């Protein structure tokens, strides 16, 4: 049986024009989980209706 995560990785790779060999799927899956956890943290922030703009960034 195919792992649903492997199917998702294949679909995302194809959508971005990438080929990801099966031996790298575990690492890609790990990074997807990490990015999703970061996204959940950001979505969970309670921001006020009015915020000041961020300062200008110059490297």
C-alpha positions, 0 to 999 in steps of 0.5 A: 500500500502506498503511504498517503504522505508519499502521494502528497509529496509526489503531487507537490513535487509534480506541481513544482516541476521537481522529481524527488527520489523515494529515498528522500521522501522521509526527509521531505515528509519531516520538513513538511511536518516542521513547516506545518507546525510553524504555520500552525504557530503563526495561525494561532497568533492573536493579533490586534485589529490595528498594527503598526507597520514593520520597520524597513529591513536592509541587509 
